Amino acid sequence: MGLVHEIAMTPQVLAALLLGGLVWLVVRAWVRSQTDSLAADGGSGEARSNKKLFLAAEVSKHASPEDLWMIVHGKVYDVTPYVDTHEGGDAILNNAGGDNTDGFHGPQHPSKAHEMLKEYYIGECLDADADGKAKAAVSISNAQLAAHGNDDDAWIAVNGFVFDVTGYMPNHPGGAAALAAWAGSDATDAFYGDQHPVDAVIELKKHFIGVLA
């Protein structure tokens, strides 16, 4: 133990550790600059607003015939353009702003309704699962987020929502380093760059753990 202690305290070892830390900071900064550049070049307003992440409380604010959202299987749909032509009439208002998973299935809806619904998909509801059941959304502080900034313990924030992406890093299409560069911090701008497909929110939802307080 004494020998290990002496080696660990040598100037050469300390210098190597400092150099390693400096290299990591440089690499992290470079990766961030690249993702920022991609977001700036390709992240138009349309791309940002294409598919989003919501909580059920936000969906509930859209409950009128002129502004009607609903949740089906954990997905959010803006069916406002369809209200006037709904074959079931005002029945579409029964679950306006709420979860319509149970109501959507049944003989009143032909099989084509499932295909039609895709046209109105706008994003994912983070606190509703595919079975239409609510999930708790815990509050997470900025300090808690920052404490999970390592390769083997990586949390990121996107639009005020927090995700534990540790297990996903090896499978990230852009490479683990691109994701690790944002560990413990807000990755909203990087996420909404055009380097991510529109269905990336579906994958991100799987790793949702809470809301940034």
Secondary structure as GFF3:
##gff-version 3
##sequence-region A 1 213
A	DSSP	alpha_helix	2	8	.	.	.	ID=ss1
A	DSSP	alpha_helix	11	42	.	.	.	ID=ss2
A	DSSP	alpha_helix	45	48	.	.	.	ID=ss3
A	DSSP	beta_strand	52	54	.	.	.	ID=ss4
A	DSSP	alpha_helix	56	59	.	.	.	ID=ss5
A	DSSP	beta_strand	63	64	.	.	.	ID=ss6
A	DSSP	beta_strand	67	72	.	.	.	ID=ss7
A	DSSP	beta_strand	75	78	.	.	.	ID=ss8
A	DSSP	three_ten_helix	80	85	.	.	.	ID=ss9
A	DSSP	three_ten_helix	89	93	.	.	.	ID=ss10
A	DSSP	alpha_helix	101	104	.	.	.	ID=ss11
A	DSSP	alpha_helix	112	118	.	.	.	ID=ss12
A	DSSP	beta_strand	121	125	.	.	.	ID=ss13
A	DSSP	beta_strand	138	140	.	.	.	ID=ss14
A	DSSP	alpha_helix	142	146	.	.	.	ID=ss15
A	DSSP	beta_strand	149	150	.	.	.	ID=ss16
A	DSSP	beta_strand	153	158	.	.	.	ID=ss17
A	DSSP	beta_strand	161	164	.	.	.	ID=ss18
A	DSSP	three_ten_helix	166	171	.	.	.	ID=ss19
A	DSSP	alpha_helix	176	180	.	.	.	ID=ss20
A	DSSP	beta_strand	185	186	.	.	.	ID=ss21
A	DSSP	alpha_helix	188	191	.	.	.	ID=ss22
A	DSSP	alpha_helix	200	205	.	.	.	ID=ss23
A	DSSP	beta_strand	208	212	.	.	.	ID=ss24
###
